[in-house]
């Protein structure tokens, strides 16, 4: 008997997501990138494409199952793509990373006051 993988559950605009009953686009995005290892994957793919094994090493405590699930989710929403050289950010994924970089800078300053 062949065991089929269940489809990945990705948040949808207009549907209830974590933190929002209305499913506004920003909340759908926060739900998606707030999942375990999603940001780590995006960060590690921001500079170059990486193989699954390389991502697994860089996301040290992420299990292969979680890493695979996050990659499927990020691919399903068009932020990550699989290429001949591994996984990489799509144009939308790069745009998202560029938008998030200033937020990271802000967080570093904010953390100094904590």
Secondary structure, DSSP 8 states (H G I E B T S, - for coil): ------------TTS-BTTBSS--HHHHHHHHHTSTTHHHHHHHHSSS-B-HHHHHHHTTT--HHHHHHHHHHHHHTTSEEEETTEEEE-HHHHHHHHHHHHHHHHHHHHHHT-
